Structure formats: C-alpha cells, structure tokens
C-alpha cells in the first residue's frame, strides 16, 4: 500500500510546483509575437501533470485515463480560483481549458508509450 501511495508523490509535487509558481504576483510578460502564447504555456505546464498522474494510476485503460483527466481539470480549476487572490493574476475559463487540453495530451502520450517490462511479467525479469 505504501509503494502505491508513493507513486503519487511525483504528480503531487508537480502540482505543488504549479501552485507555488502561480502564487507569485504576475509580472508583465513581454509580447513574444505568438498569439495565445499564454495558453500554450498553460498546456505545457499541465502536460506533465496529466502524464505523471495517469502513469501513477497504471498508465492503461479508459477509466484511469478519464479519472486522471478529471483530476487534472479539477486541479486546474482549483489553481484558477486560487489566482483570484493573487495580485496581477486572474481566473480565466480559457486558461482552464488550456490546462485540461495540456493534461489530456499528457494522458494520451502516456497511453501511447510502450509498457515497460516488469519482473515476472514476461520479460525483463530474472530467470
């Protein structure tokens, strides 16, 4: 049971890192000339969260994939609400959509990765 709980430490740490970063009052970001660059940043930040959470849930199956996506969307919603209280930040539904899309992409990438060999699972183990 303890080993199973430990698999969630990495996605939890990533989410805490996201919360820490969004707790800093927003500086005025330079215009990089890319339309919707901030939305791409949201997706890029939530991509690893989706990947890590789905991997912690076993990385296979429709139900765990949907649960990981819903959990990431809930985390994004919590983060957006949290930003209401941070100077220079705002709560934005489009940011939440970008968070969910990024997490969904992470889930899809994890689902597409080949399952790594496990001892006793038909390869990679000792004879």
C-alpha positions as CSV (number, residue, x, y, z in Angstrom):
1,X,0.0,0.0,0.0
2,X,2.9,2.3,0.9
3,X,4.6,1.8,-2.5
4,X,1.3,2.5,-4.3
5,X,0.9,5.8,-2.4
6,X,4.4,6.8,-3.2
7,X,3.7,6.6,-7.0
8,X,1.5,9.7,-6.5
9,X,4.3,11.8,-4.9
10,X,5.7,13.0,-8.3
11,X,2.3,14.2,-9.7
12,X,1.5,15.8,-6.3
13,X,4.9,17.5,-6.2
14,X,4.4,18.8,-9.8
15,X,1.0,20.3,-8.8
16,X,2.5,21.9,-5.7
17,X,5.2,23.4,-8.0
18,X,2.4,24.8,-10.2
19,X,0.6,26.3,-7.2
20,X,3.9,27.8,-6.0
21,X,4.5,29.4,-9.4
22,X,1.0,30.8,-9.7
23,X,1.2,32.2,-6.2
24,X,3.7,34.8,-7.3
25,X,2.1,38.0,-8.4
26,X,2.1,38.1,-12.2
27,X,4.9,40.2,-13.7
28,X,4.1,41.9,-17.0
29,X,5.3,39.3,-19.6
30,X,6.9,40.5,-22.8
31,X,5.0,40.1,-26.1
32,X,6.6,37.2,-27.8
33,X,4.7,37.6,-31.0
34,X,2.9,34.3,-30.7
35,X,-0.9,34.5,-30.5
36,X,-2.2,32.7,-27.4
37,X,1.3,32.1,-26.1
38,X,0.0,32.2,-22.5
39,X,-2.5,29.4,-23.4
40,X,0.4,27.3,-24.8
41,X,2.2,27.9,-21.6
42,X,-0.8,26.6,-19.6
43,X,-1.0,23.5,-21.7
44,X,2.8,22.9,-21.4
45,X,2.6,23.2,-17.6
46,X,-0.3,20.8,-17.3
47,X,1.0,18.2,-19.9
48,X,3.4,16.7,-17.3
49,X,0.7,16.6,-14.7
50,X,-1.5,14.5,-16.9
51,X,1.3,12.2,-17.9
52,X,2.5,11.7,-14.4
53,X,-0.9,11.2,-12.8
54,X,-2.0,8.7,-15.4
55,X,1.3,6.9,-15.1
56,X,0.8,6.7,-11.3
57,X,-2.7,5.2,-12.0
58,X,-1.1,2.4,-14.0
59,X,-1.0,4.2,-17.4
60,X,-3.5,1.9,-19.1
61,X,-7.3,1.9,-19.5
62,X,-10.0,4.3,-20.4
63,X,-11.3,4.7,-16.8
64,X,-8.0,5.6,-15.3
65,X,-7.4,8.0,-18.2
66,X,-10.7,9.7,-17.7
67,X,-10.1,9.9,-13.9
68,X,-6.6,11.4,-14.5
69,X,-8.0,13.9,-16.9
70,X,-10.8,14.9,-14.5
71,X,-8.4,15.2,-11.6
72,X,-6.1,17.4,-13.7
73,X,-9.1,19.6,-14.7
74,X,-10.1,19.9,-11.1
75,X,-6.6,20.8,-10.2
76,X,-6.6,23.4,-12.9
77,X,-9.9,24.8,-11.6
78,X,-8.5,25.0,-8.1
79,X,-5.5,26.8,-9.4
80,X,-7.6,29.3,-11.4
81,X,-9.7,30.0,-8.3
82,X,-6.6,30.4,-6.2
83,X,-5.3,33.0,-8.7
84,X,-8.3,35.3,-7.9
85,X,-6.5,36.2,-4.7
86,X,-3.1,36.8,-6.3
87,X,-2.3,40.4,-7.4
88,X,-1.9,40.6,-11.2
89,X,-3.5,37.2,-11.8
90,X,-7.0,36.3,-12.8
91,X,-9.4,33.3,-13.0
92,X,-9.9,32.5,-16.7
93,X,-12.1,29.7,-18.1
94,X,-10.0,29.7,-21.3
95,X,-6.9,29.1,-19.2
96,X,-8.7,26.2,-17.5
97,X,-9.5,24.8,-21.0
98,X,-5.8,25.1,-21.9
99,X,-4.8,23.3,-18.7
100,X,-7.2,20.4,-19.4
101,X,-6.1,20.1,-23.0
102,X,-2.4,20.0,-21.9
103,X,-3.2,17.4,-19.3
104,X,-5.2,15.4,-21.8
105,X,-2.3,15.4,-24.2
106,X,-0.1,14.1,-21.4
107,X,-2.5,11.3,-20.7
108,X,-2.6,10.4,-24.4
109,X,1.2,10.4,-24.6
110,X,1.5,8.2,-21.6
111,X,-1.2,5.8,-23.0
112,X,0.8,5.6,-26.3
113,X,4.1,4.8,-24.6
114,X,5.0,1.1,-24.6
115,X,4.5,-0.7,-21.4
116,X,7.9,-1.2,-19.8
117,X,8.9,-4.7,-18.9
118,X,8.3,-5.7,-15.3
119,X,9.9,-8.6,-13.4
120,X,7.7,-11.6,-13.7
121,X,5.6,-10.1,-16.4
122,X,7.0,-11.9,-19.4
123,X,10.3,-10.1,-19.9
124,X,12.9,-8.0,-18.2
125,X,12.9,-10.2,-15.1
126,X,15.3,-12.7,-13.7
127,X,15.1,-16.3,-14.9
